[in-house]
Amino acid sequence: MNPLLVSFDISAVTPEHDQPPADRVVSGSPRFTTWNVDESGDGRRFAGVWEATPGTWRIAYDEWEFCSIISGVSVISDDDGGSVTVRAGDAFVLRPGFTGTWEVVETTRKQYVIDLPQK
């Protein structure tokens, strides 16, 4: 395959396991599994698949992220009181400066592309 065309095939990727910092957890005990399928050479861009188990935690974005939900149900709420429920087939962008909570109602898996700010 052409090295400039990257598949989102996670079968050959070693997953990373994580969780939100304890001071950001609002409820539950969410756990994350991440399969990074591509990274830019400068460490600013990442693409892959992320999965989270049920729970709610505070989020604060300084990066730009495109998300496409593959499975599950989550509710993303902003600090101004708005919220959106996302499920399989939904796609959206979270922009730098977004703050609020991410609640995983049913284990959620998404594809993502992240662009970190320049330092």
NORUR-V872459 format. One record per residue. RES is the residue in one small letter. PSI is psi as a letter, one per 40 degrees, with the letter a starting at -180 (999 if undefined). OMEGA is omega as a letter, one per 20 degrees, with the letter a starting at -180 (NA if undefined). Layout:
[[RES | PSI | OMEGA] [RES | PSI | OMEGA]]
This chain:
[[m | i | r] [n | h | a] [p | e | r] [l | e | r] [l | h | a] [v | h | r] [s | i | r] [f | f | r] [d | h | a] [i | e | a] [s | d | a] [a | e | a] [v | h | r] [t | h | a] [p | i | r] [e | i | r] [h | h | a] [d | a | r] [q | i | r] [p | i | r] [p | i | a] [a | d | a] [d | e | r] [r | e | a] [v | h | r] [v | d | r] [s | i | r] [g | a | a] [s | g | a] [p | i | r] [r | i | a] [f | i | r] [t | h | a] [t | h | r] [w | h | r] [n | h | a] [v | e | r] [d | i | r] [e | i | r] [s | i | r] [g | d | a] [d | e | r] [g | e | a] [r | d | a] [r | h | a] [f | i | r] [a | i | r] [g | a | a] [v | h | a] [w | i | r] [e | i | r] [a | i | r] [t | i | a] [p | i | r] [g | i | a] [t | h | r] [w | i | r] [r | i | r] [i | i | r] [a | h | a] [y | h | r] [d | e | r] [e | i | r] [w | h | a] [e | h | r] [f | h | a] [c | i | r] [s | h | a] [i | h | r] [i | d | a] [s | i | r] [g | a | a] [v | h | r] [s | i | r] [v | h | r] [i | h | a] [s | i | r] [d | i | a] [d | e | r] [d | e | r] [g | e | r] [g | i | r] [s | i | r] [v | h | r] [t | h | a] [v | i | a] [r | i | a] [a | h | r] [g | e | r] [d | i | r] [a | i | a] [f | i | r] [v | h | r] [l | h | a] [r | i | r] [p | h | a] [g | e | r] [f | h | r] [t | i | r] [g | a | r] [t | i | r] [w | h | r] [e | h | r] [v | h | r] [v | d | r] [e | h | a] [t | h | a] [t | h | r] [r | h | r] [k | i | r] [q | i | a] [y | i | r] [v | h | a] [i | h | r] [d | h | a] [l | i | r] [p | i | r] [q | i | r] [k | 999 | NA]]
